[in-house]
């Protein structure tokens, strides 16, 4: 289990997941929060007899046949929780996936400066498609074939129309959970297929 960062919309419900699923290890960035949601998460991890392993640049998750490595957080970001987001790159044979949590421009720039390989077939778009993330230089480095935006009905204006246009001009096929429901991505190592709970148009 990877808890990207302590914001409630990213860890709320993970306590129930921990109870329902046999989780071997829990990874989270070294930043805490004072909310009840965060405390519930910590209590659930303890109840399962697990300790939290650090999600930070260079840490790898030991998985058979799959390469999973954290590219961020590159450094400390004070109380800027979004930029603390764990960013995970997963490679299975010829397919690659980049999960960015809510990482914003500061974190994206640090990854670019770090010269890590960001290129991925599938990009989980940062911060629900907000203009605070997914800079042009970041998209140019990732070169995604597919972009997934996780969001629901909201008053923040997510996804930002400029970000949608940027993904389109990068020739990325974009799928949104507010339109498709739960999106499941399946890879056989060469081919990537998508299924969703609502009809994919």
Secondary structure as GFF3:
##gff-version 3
##sequence-region A 1 201
A	DSSP	beta_strand	2	3	.	.	.	ID=ss1
A	DSSP	alpha_helix	8	11	.	.	.	ID=ss2
A	DSSP	alpha_helix	14	20	.	.	.	ID=ss3
A	DSSP	beta_strand	26	28	.	.	.	ID=ss4
A	DSSP	alpha_helix	36	47	.	.	.	ID=ss5
A	DSSP	beta_strand	52	54	.	.	.	ID=ss6
A	DSSP	beta_strand	60	63	.	.	.	ID=ss7
A	DSSP	beta_strand	66	72	.	.	.	ID=ss8
A	DSSP	three_ten_helix	81	84	.	.	.	ID=ss9
A	DSSP	beta_strand	87	92	.	.	.	ID=ss10
A	DSSP	beta_strand	95	99	.	.	.	ID=ss11
A	DSSP	alpha_helix	105	113	.	.	.	ID=ss12
A	DSSP	beta_strand	122	124	.	.	.	ID=ss13
A	DSSP	three_ten_helix	126	129	.	.	.	ID=ss14
A	DSSP	alpha_helix	136	142	.	.	.	ID=ss15
A	DSSP	beta_strand	146	149	.	.	.	ID=ss16
A	DSSP	alpha_helix	161	169	.	.	.	ID=ss17
A	DSSP	beta_strand	173	176	.	.	.	ID=ss18
A	DSSP	alpha_helix	177	180	.	.	.	ID=ss19
A	DSSP	beta_strand	183	187	.	.	.	ID=ss20
A	DSSP	beta_strand	192	196	.	.	.	ID=ss21
###
